[in-house]
Amino acid sequence: MQKLEVFGAKKLRGQIKISGSKNASLPILAATLLSNKKTVLKNLPMVRDIETMLSLLESLGSKIKIHKKQIVIDNSKQKKKFASYNLVKTMRAGILVLGPLLTKFGFAKVSLPGGCAIGSRPIDIHLKALSKLGVKYKIDEGYVIANAPRGLIGNNIRFSKISVGATENLIIAASMAKGVTKLSNCAIEPEIKDLVNFLNKMGCKINWTSKRTIKITGVNKIKEINYKVMFDRIEAGTYLIAAAITEGNLKLKNIIPKIIKTEIDILKKIGSRLIVKKKELHIIGNKKIKSINIKTAPYPGFPTDLQAQIMVLLCKANKSSIVQENIFENRFMHVAELNRMGAKISIKGNKAISQGNINFAPAELMATDLRASVSLILAALTAKGKSIINRIYHLDRGYENIEKKLKKIGAKIRRVNQ
């Protein structure tokens, strides 16, 4: 098992090219199952979740060739309908193959998903919505066994709550269903917009009719396409916070700043200076960090995937701050580790209250999930001395070449075998 050693108290300076989005790539990879032809994808990040999804597609019969960041997926002989626990257990997005398999074959057996231990994240919303398209299902020994005796048939579906995964699964499933499907109360994350763009380029007929409503007219033919995945807005936000917390001076390339307007506005309120260009963002951190209260919310609100990172920054604010987590019920596991480094954070229900005005001290730490892992790196970057972060396999699920990128901008960090 590997760990990271971080030697802190250095200002981060330079520029970073932001990788392709993990959270956009995963549903797009699942959606390639709709095709019986070749699909070429560019700008995918080479992180463990992507590798797992590619292995899952191969287990279903996809032929995959990788050349740098270009991936060619050939589904001309893809006929399998079974997604095993061994491949889905570490990755929540594995459930996204359910929709395309059902609409393509009328049957699927897919393991219930795993991922980070940040909350229950049940798939009942997925299943209830799929049943309205004509799917019959049961859960047996940890697997969803689903079939559509008459094929998927379009319907009007309103999600009981906003769900990114359910929205993605239903968009993909309805793309080749018979007739018209109307989805309302949809998630509108940029990654979902990227999925819709991808599917429309494949020949699907998907239109946004209002802010959270989608009309999908089912098609029976899919085109062979070449597609570039959007940038990773969570990675971008993480490096922006890294610059802010170290009083750094950093340029981010390969991004679309308007997509992360909420994060930019919050960092400005906290005291950072940001210069926004069309596909570039320049941040200059300020020694004085202002307190602010933040609530996580579905897009365009502040993302839950940046909650742990922003909390580290607010530990150094001039006054107390409150971070309210409204998406997942178990996403404060990083707090205990931050407190071991000198933070003064208390938890009351879904709120974390930080007293601010602290200097982090180096410590040996334990990562508990993907975003918690990177939050510990951020704290360690400001601590004078060596911090050790264990269980970094979580980190490798979602951040591409993080040590290499941090070293490039002045961090002293290395990966070692335990």
N, C-alpha and C positions, 0 to 999 in steps of 0.2 A: 504494500500500500504506500502511496506517495503523500507527501505533505509539502506545504509551501513555507519558505522562510522569507520574511519581509523585514527589511531594515528601513525604518521610517525616517520622518522629518526631512523630506526632500520636496522641493517645489517641482511640479510636473510641467514641462515645457516642450513645445514642438507641435507635431501634427500627427493625427491618426486617421487612417482610412477605415470607416465603419464597415463591418461585414454585412452580408445579406442576413435577412431576418429568419431566425429559427422558427418563430411563431407563424410566419407566413409560409415558410417552406414546407412545414409538416402537413397542413391541409392540402397544399398544392400537390405534394407527393402522393397523398392519398387519392386525390382527384385524378391523377394520371391513370388510375385503374379503370376509369370510364372508357379509355381508348383501347383499340385493338391495333394501334399503329405505334410509331415512334414519337417520343416527346423529348425535346432537348431543353434542359433547365440550366440557367446560368446564375451565378452569384449566390449559390447555396453556401452557407457556412459549414465548415467541416468540424462539427461538434458531435458529441456522442448521440444525442437524440436523433440527429439526421442519419448517422450511421445505423442506428437501431431501426429507423423507419425504412431505410434502404434494404436492410436485412429482412424486414417484414415483407416488403414488396417482393423480394427474391423468393421468399418462402411461399408466396402466392403464385409464383410462376413468371414474374417479370424478369427480363434480362436487362442487366444494368452494366453500363460502361462508364467509368469515371476518368476524365482527363482534366486535371487541375480542378477548376471550379465549374466545369461544364459536365453535366451528367446526362447521358442518353439512356432513356428507358424504353424498352421494346416490349410491348404487351401483346404481340401477335399470337403468342402461345400461352397467354395467361388464362388459366381455367380453374385454379384452386380457390376455395372459398373458406378456408380454415385459418384463423389467426391465433397462434398458440400463446399460452401464458408466458412461456419463456421469452418471447419477444415483446409482449405488451406490458409485462409486469413493471418495467422501469420507466414507462413513458405513457403519460396520460393520452397523448395524441393517437395512440394505437387504435382507439375506439373509432377514429375517423374513417377507417376502412370499411366500417359497417354499411354506411350509406351507399358508396359506390358498388360494393359487392351485391347488395340487395337490388339496386336498380339495374345492374348488369346481368345478374344470374337469377334473381328471385329467391336466393338463399344465401345465408352466411352464418358461420359459427365463429364468434369473436370473443376472446377472453375479456373479462372485466379488466379495466386498466389500472395501472399503478402510477408512479411518479413521486413527486416530493410530498412529504408528510405535512402539508400545510392546511389540510382540511378534508372533509369527506368527499366533496365534489361528485355527487352521485350522477348517474346517467339517466335518471328517470325522465328528465325533460326530453332527451334524445328519443327514448323509446316511446313515450306518449305521442310525440309528434310523428314519428315514423308509423305508428299504428294508424294514424289518420290518413296515411298514404296507402293503407291496405296491408300493412305488415302484421303478421301474427308472430308472437315471440314468447319464449320462456327462458328463465335463468336456471341453469343446471350445472352444479359442481363448478361454479365460478365462470361459466361461459354464457354468453347471450346466444341462443339458438333462434334464428329468425328466418321466416320465409314469407313470401308474398305470392300466394297461390295464383292470383290473376295479374301479377306484375304490379308495379307501383302506379297508383292512380292519383292525379293531382287533386288538391283539396285546399281549403282555406284553413290556415293554422295560425293561432296566436300563442306565442310562448308565454307560459305562466310567469316567468321572470327572464330577464336578459341573461343569455348564456352564449358565450363565444363558441364553445364546442358544439352545442346543439344547433346554433345558427349555421355553422360550417357544415355539419353533417347533413342537415336538411337541404341546404343549397345544393350540395353535391348530389344527394339522392334524387331531388326533384328535377335535376337537369335533364334526366332521361326518362322521367315518369310520363305516363300518358296524360295529355291535357295540360291544364294550367294550375299552378300552385301559387297561392298567395301567402307569404310569411309576414307576420306582423309582430311587433315588439322585438325586433331583431337587434343583436349586437351590431355595432357599426365601427368596430376597431379597424384601423387601416389595413391590418392583415386580412380582414374579411373582404375589404374592397379589392385587395390584391388578388384574392381567390376568385372573386367575381370577374375581374379583368382577365385572369388566366382562362377561366371557363368560357367566357365570351369569345376569346381568341380561338378557342378550340371549336367554336361553332355553336355553343349553347346560346340560349335566348333569356338573359336575365336583366331585369331593369329595376332600378330603385324608383318607386312611385311616390315615396315620401321619406322622411328622415329615417324611420325605422321599419319601413315596409318594402318588401321585395316581391315582384311578379316574375314567375319563372314559367316559361312555355317549354314543355319537354321536347327534346329532339331525339332522333334515332341515329344520327351520324355525327362522328367526331373527327375533326381535322388533325393532321400532323402539324405540330407547331414548335417554335423556338421561343422561349420566354425567359426574361430576366426578373428574378425575385427582388422585391423592395429591400431597402436597408433595415437594419435592426434598430428600432427606436429605443429599445430597452438598453442595448449596449451603448447607444449614443448617450442616453440619459445617465448611465453609469459613469462614463468618462467625463461628462460635464460636471457631475458631482465630485468626481476625483479631482478635477481642476479647481473647483470651488473650495474644497476642503483643504487643499495644500497651497492655497494662494497661487495657483498655477497660471499658466498662459498657454492655451491650447487651441488648436484649430482642428475641427472635425471635417473630414471630406466624405464624399459619397453619401450625402444625406439630403433630405428635403425638409428644411427647418419648419415649414408651416404645419407639418404633421405633428411636431412636438411643441406646438405653441404653448400649451398649458405648462409644460416643464420649463420652457424658456421664461415665461412670465413669473413663475414661482422663484426661479433662480435670480431674476432681476430684483424681486421684492426682498430676497434674502441679502442682496448686496453685491452680487456679481455683475460684472459688465459684460454684455453680450453684443456682438456685431453680427448681424444676420445678412447672409447673401443667398443667392438662389439655391446653390447646392453645397453651401459651406457655412460653418458656424464657428465663430471665434469667441472664446470665453476667457475673461481675466478675473481671477478670484480676488476677493477683498479680504483683508485681515479681519475686518469687522463683519461678523455674520449676524444678521437680524433674525429674531425669532418670528415664527409664523405657525399658524395652525393649519393642518392639512387633513383632508378626508379623501380616502381612495374611492374611486367610482368608475363605472364603465366609461369608455371613451365617449366624449372628449375630456372626461375628468382625469384626475391624477391617477396613474396606473398603479395597481397593487404590486406589480413587478418591480417598482422603484421605491416601494415603501421602506424597505430595510435600509436602502442606500441613503435616502433623504434623512432618515432618522439619525444616521451617523453624523451628517452635516449639522443637524439641529442640536446635537449634543454640544456643539461648540458655539451655539448662538448666544447672544448677549442676555437673553431672558428665557424663561421656560416656554416650551412649545408642546402642542398636543398633536399626535398623529392618530387619526381614527381609521381603523381598518374595517371597511364595509363589504369586502368581497369574500374573504376567507376567514374562518373562525379560529384558525390555529397558526397565524402567521407572525407571531411575536417571539418565536423560539430563539432568535438572535439576541434578544434583549439581555438574557442572563450572561451571555458571553461579552457583550458590550459593557455590562456592569462590572464584570471581572477586570476590564481594562480601565475602570475609573468612571464610567458613565453613571449618571444618577437618573435612572429611568424607572418609573413605577407603572404598573398596568392596572387599569380599572375597566373590566369588561373588554370592549373592543377599542379602548383608548390607551395609548402609551404616552405618558407625561414625562418629558425630559426637562430637567432643571436648567440645562445649559451651562455655559461657562466652564467647561471641563477640558483638561488636557489628557488625552489617552496615554496610558502606560503600556509598554509591551507585555505580552503574555502568551502562554500557550493556549490555543483555542480549538474548539470543535465545531465544524460546520454541520448544520442540520438540514439545509436544503439549498437549492441553486442560488437564490438571491441572497439568502443569509450568508452564504460563502463569500460572495463578493463584498458584502457589507463589512465583513471582518477584515478583508484586504484594505478597504478604504480607511477603516479605523487604524489599522497597523501602519498605513502610509504616513500618518501624522504622529505616531508614537516614537519617541527617541529610544532607539535600541531595536533588538531583534524580537519579532513575534513569530510564532509557529502556528500554522493553520492545518489541522488534521482533517481527514475525510474529504479531500478536495475532489473526489470523483463526482460530487454534486456539481462543482464548478464546471467540470469538463462537459456537462450535459448542454451548456448553453453559451459559453464564452469561447470564441475562437482565438487561439494563440494569445491568451491574456498576459502571460508573463513576457512574451516577446514584445507585445504592444506597450506594456508598461515600462519595460527596459528602454525602449526606443525614446520614451519621453522623460527619462531620468530616474525612474524608480529603481531601487535596488531590491530585487526579488529573485528567488530561485526555487526550483522544484527539486526535491531530494527524495530518495527512497528510504522508507523506514526500516 
